[in-house]
Amino acid sequence: MVGEIRDVETAEIAIRASLTGHLVLSTIHTNDAVKTVTRLLDMDIEPFLIASSLSGIISQRLVRCLCTECSVEEEASPSEVVMFKKYGMNIEHVKHAKGCPSCNFKGFAGRIGIFEVLPITRNMQKLIAENANVIELSKLARNEGMMTILESGLQKVKQGITTLEEVLKVASDWE
């Protein structure tokens, strides 16, 4: 385990350990999984070292869960329907927070993660080694099936676990 990667020295230690066969787990603060690569590039880590040492990147955020005792199901608004269609999902109903004694009249109880998982495939390694920009990396990730953190959140809304407002609070700067 390497604590948070904030500087070049820590990044170099993590990469050196990875290149010598160790499984390295660490954190680095970025807005999404793809931007982790550009963050490492901004630290002047050589692109070929990044491509060789990464095996996957996970970006995560927490959203509040609707209270199972009092959440209410309503017809999706036209703007909610449009938002879901934009990401290839259909939705007819969404749940909203109400509030009850069980949740202390907040409408929410607990939290759940929404995730973006970026596997570092051979194609991704090649682009990273070529010092590709974030747009090219994102395009390849999407073409290879990566679900964005926003889409992960939308799935949780569709399942009635959280609200669109909760997801947009933490994923609004993604798309």
C-alpha positions in Angstrom: 0.0 0.0 0.0 1.2 3.4 -0.9 -0.6 6.3 0.7 -2.0 9.1 -1.5 0.2 9.9 -4.5 0.6 13.7 -4.3 4.1 14.2 -5.5 6.7 12.9 -8.0 8.7 11.0 -5.3 5.7 9.0 -4.1 4.6 8.3 -7.7 8.1 7.1 -8.6 8.1 4.8 -5.5 4.8 3.3 -6.5 5.8 2.8 -10.2 9.2 1.3 -9.2 7.4 -1.2 -6.9 4.9 -2.1 -9.6 7.6 -2.6 -12.2 9.4 -5.0 -9.9 6.3 -7.2 -9.7 4.5 -5.9 -6.6 0.8 -5.2 -6.5 0.5 -1.6 -5.6 -2.7 0.0 -4.3 -2.9 3.7 -3.8 -5.1 6.8 -4.1 -4.7 9.9 -6.2 -7.1 12.7 -6.4 -8.6 13.3 -9.8 -12.1 13.9 -11.2 -12.3 10.6 -13.1 -10.3 7.5 -13.9 -8.9 8.7 -17.2 -7.6 11.9 -15.6 -5.4 9.8 -13.3 -3.2 9.1 -16.3 -2.9 12.8 -17.1 -2.2 13.6 -13.5 0.7 11.2 -13.5 2.0 12.8 -16.7 1.7 16.2 -15.1 4.1 14.9 -12.4 6.6 14.3 -15.2 6.3 10.5 -15.0 7.4 9.1 -18.3 4.5 7.8 -20.4 6.1 4.4 -21.0 6.4 3.9 -17.2 2.8 4.7 -16.6 1.7 2.4 -19.4 3.9 -0.4 -18.0 2.9 -0.1 -14.4 -0.9 0.5 -14.4 -3.3 -2.4 -14.6 -6.5 -0.6 -13.7 -7.9 2.5 -12.2 -11.1 2.9 -10.2 -12.8 6.2 -9.6 -15.5 6.3 -6.9 -17.9 8.6 -5.2 -20.5 8.1 -2.5 -24.1 9.0 -2.8 -26.8 8.9 -0.1 -29.3 6.0 -0.3 -33.0 6.7 -0.2 -34.7 5.6 3.0 -36.4 2.2 2.3 -39.3 3.1 4.7 -40.5 6.3 3.2 -39.1 6.9 -0.4 -41.9 7.6 -2.9 -42.1 6.5 -6.5 -43.2 9.1 -9.0 -43.4 9.4 -12.7 -40.1 10.6 -14.2 -40.1 14.2 -15.3 -39.5 15.1 -18.9 -36.0 16.3 -18.1 -35.2 13.1 -16.2 -36.4 11.0 -19.2 -34.2 13.1 -21.5 -31.2 12.7 -19.2 -31.6 8.9 -19.1 -32.1 8.7 -22.9 -28.9 10.6 -23.5 -27.1 7.7 -21.9 -29.1 5.0 -23.6 -31.4 4.2 -20.7 -35.2 4.4 -20.5 -36.9 5.4 -17.3 -40.6 5.8 -16.4 -40.5 6.2 -12.7 -38.0 7.5 -10.1 -38.0 7.5 -6.4 -37.7 10.7 -4.3 -36.9 11.3 -0.6 -39.8 12.0 1.7 -38.7 11.7 5.3 -40.0 9.7 8.3 -39.0 8.9 11.9 -36.9 6.0 10.7 -34.5 8.3 8.7 -34.8 11.2 11.1 -37.0 13.0 8.5 -34.1 13.3 6.0 -35.4 10.9 3.4 -32.0 9.2 3.2 -30.3 6.4 5.2 -26.7 5.3 4.5 -24.5 5.7 1.5 -23.5 3.6 -1.5 -20.7 3.9 -4.0 -20.9 4.7 -7.7 -17.8 3.7 -9.7 -15.9 4.1 -12.9 -13.5 1.2 -13.7 -10.8 1.7 -16.3 -8.9 -1.5 -17.1 -5.6 -0.8 -18.7 -5.8 -2.8 -21.9 -3.1 -3.2 -24.5 -4.7 -0.5 -26.6 -4.8 1.8 -23.6 -1.2 1.0 -22.8 -0.3 2.0 -26.4 -2.1 5.3 -26.2 -0.6 6.1 -22.8 2.9 5.3 -24.0 2.3 7.6 -27.0 1.4 10.4 -24.6 -2.2 10.7 -25.8 -4.4 13.4 -24.4 -7.4 12.9 -22.1 -9.9 13.1 -25.0 -8.2 10.3 -26.9 -7.9 8.2 -23.7 -11.5 8.8 -22.8 -12.7 7.9 -26.3 -10.8 4.6 -26.2 -12.1 3.8 -22.7 -15.7 4.4 -23.8 -15.2 2.4 -27.0 -13.9 -0.5 -24.9 -17.0 -0.4 -22.8 -16.1 1.7 -19.7 -19.1 3.0 -17.8 -18.7 6.5 -16.5 -19.3 7.4 -12.9 -22.4 9.3 -14.0 -23.8 6.2 -15.8 -23.1 4.1 -12.7 -25.1 6.7 -10.7 -27.9 6.7 -13.2 -28.2 2.9 -12.8 -28.5 3.4 -9.0 -31.3 5.9 -9.7 -33.1 3.5 -12.0 -32.9 0.8 -9.3 -34.5 3.2 -6.9 -31.5 3.3 -4.6 -30.8 7.0 -4.8 -32.0 10.2 -6.5 -30.8 11.9 -9.7 -30.0 15.0 -7.6 -27.7 13.0 -5.4 -25.8 11.6 -8.4 -25.5 15.0 -10.1 -24.0 16.5 -6.9 -21.0 14.2 -7.1 -20.9 13.5 -10.9 -21.8 16.9 -12.4 -18.3 17.7 -13.7 -18.0 14.4 -15.5 -19.9 14.9 -18.7 
